[in-house]
Amino acid sequence: MLRRFGLVTLGILIVACSPQFDWRTIKNDAQGYSAMFPSKPQLIERSINYQQTSLKQTLEFAKVNEDVFAVMTTQIPATIATQVTMVEKMLQNTLLQQVPTTQFNLVKDATSRIGSAAQTKQVAQDFYLDLAHNKKVMRVRWLIRPAANDSVNLYQISVIRTGQSSQLEPLLNQENISIFFDEFRPN
């Protein structure tokens, strides 16, 4: 009886200690970045139009339980590379218009390490958003980096998770989320 209890207890401990997060570094040369995802990511592509120019978007994302960790890359061709900040504003506005303004939404200054050696820092802003209609919260950051052939990549790094608006910042600054944001490296 004691041996059986010991085996059951051991089985419960093994299951309880199984990591939910299976971190892996993904190097996406086509999109010009490496990122640390908490599970094996999936990749989807689409095109959007900006002033009669087709822009390729790639979304690489991983899901752990109900949390979604995502990197969206929008490729800005050289012909409109000078308009990258306007494309960024368009994408930001598209997202932010879907989020009701509440006292819980906030914007904080952040930095991202860039380049293969991650020696340079780029100033950014993190948006902490209450998606009340879905009972979720979101943290999102946009970064702009030059790419091949005078084109530009616009990155949107984000995490969406279940949570209450009153817990917005603590939920979106937990270690596993900070790892995802801190380890994103545009080339």
N, C-alpha and C positions, 0 to 999 in steps of 0.2 A: 504494500500500500504506500509506504513512504517513498519507494523507488518510483512508483507511478506518479505520485504527487511531484517529485523532483523533476521528472521528465516533462510534465505538463507545465510546471513553473518555468523550466528552461525554454520550452517552446514559446511561452508567452513573452518572456524576456527577449528572445531573438526577434520576434515579430515587433515588439515595442521599440527595439533599438534599430530596426531597419531604417536606413536614411530615406526620407522622402525626397531629398535633394541629391541627385547624382550629378554633381558639377562636372562639366566638360568644356574645354576651350574649343570653340569653333572658329576656324580661320576661313573667312569668306573672301577669297581673293577677287572674285568677280564684282563684289560690292565694296571692296576696299576697307575691310575691318576684321578684327577678331573680337569675339565676345565670349564670355563665360555663361553658358546656359545651364539651368538646373536639371535638365533632362534632354533627351534627344529632340532637337528642334525640327519643325516642319517648315517648308518653304512654299510660298505662293506668290504669283506675279500678276500684275495687272497694269493697264495704262490709264493715265488720266490726261485730260487736255488742259493746256494753259495757253491762252492767246494763240490758238490754232497750231500749237506745237504739242506733239504727243510726248508725254513724260513716262518713262518706265518706272514702276514702283515694285519693289520686292519686299515682302514681309517674311521674316524668319522669326518663328515663335516657338515657345515651349510652354507646356501647361503642367503644373504640379497641383494636384487637387483642384481647387477653383481659381488658383492664381495663374495669370498669363504674363509671361515675360516676352517682350517683343522688340525687334529692331526693324524699323521700316526704312528702306533706302529709296529716295527719289533721285533719279539720275537727271541732272540738268545739262542738256547738250551745250556745247561751246557757243552755239548761235544765240543763246539767251542766258549765258552764264552770268552776265552783268545784272540780270534780274532775279538772282537767287534769293535775295532778301524779300522780294515781292512774292515769290513762290512760297517762301517760308511763312510769310504773313497770311497768305491764302490758306495754307494747310492748318496753321494755328487757329485762324478764325473759323474754319470749317469745324474743327474739334470743339473749340471753346463756345461756339454758338449753340452747341448741343448740350452744354452743361449749364444748368440754372445757376445764376449768381447767388451764392450763399455766404454767410459769415465765415464758413469753414474753408472755402477755397483760399489758397495762398500761393505766392510766388517767392522762391528763395534763390539767392545767388549760389552758384555751384561752379566747380571747375572740372574739366575732363582732361586726362592725360592723352596726348596724341602722339602719333608717330610710332614706328616699330620699337624704339627704345623707350617710349613713353616719357621722354625727358621734357617735353614742352607741355605747358598747360594752356587750355583754351577756356576762357570764361564762358559760362552758360547760365541758364536759369532753369530751375526745376519748378514745374507747376504741380501743385497738390490739389486734386479736384475731387469733389464729392459728386458721384453719379447716383444721386438719391433715388431716381426712378428705377434703377437696377439694384439698389442696395449694395453698391460697390464704390470703391475709391480708386483713384488713379494717380500715379506719378509719371510725369512725362518731361523729357528734355530734348531739345533740338540742337544739332550741331551741323556746321557747314565745313566741308573740306574739299580742297582741289582734288581732281581726279585726272585720269589720263586724257590726253588730247584736248587740253584746256576746258574740259567739262568740269562739273562740280557735283559732288554728292551731298545731299541733304539727308541727315539721319534723324529719325525720331525714335528715341529709346523710351520704352514705357513698361510699366507694370500695372496691371489691373487686378484687384482682389476684392473679395467680399469684406465689407466692413461698414461701420457706422461713421457718420461725419464727425462725431465728437472725438473719434479716435484717429482722425485722418493722418496727422503727422506721425504719431507713434507706429501706426500700422505700416506706413510707407517708408519708415526709416529703420526697419528691422534689419538685422545683419544680412539675411539672405537677399534682401532687396538692395542693400548698399553694395554688396558684392557684385551684383549684376550691373549696377550703374558705374561702380568704380573700375571694373575690369573691362568695360567697353573701350576698345582701342581703334579709332580710325587710323588708317595708314598715313 
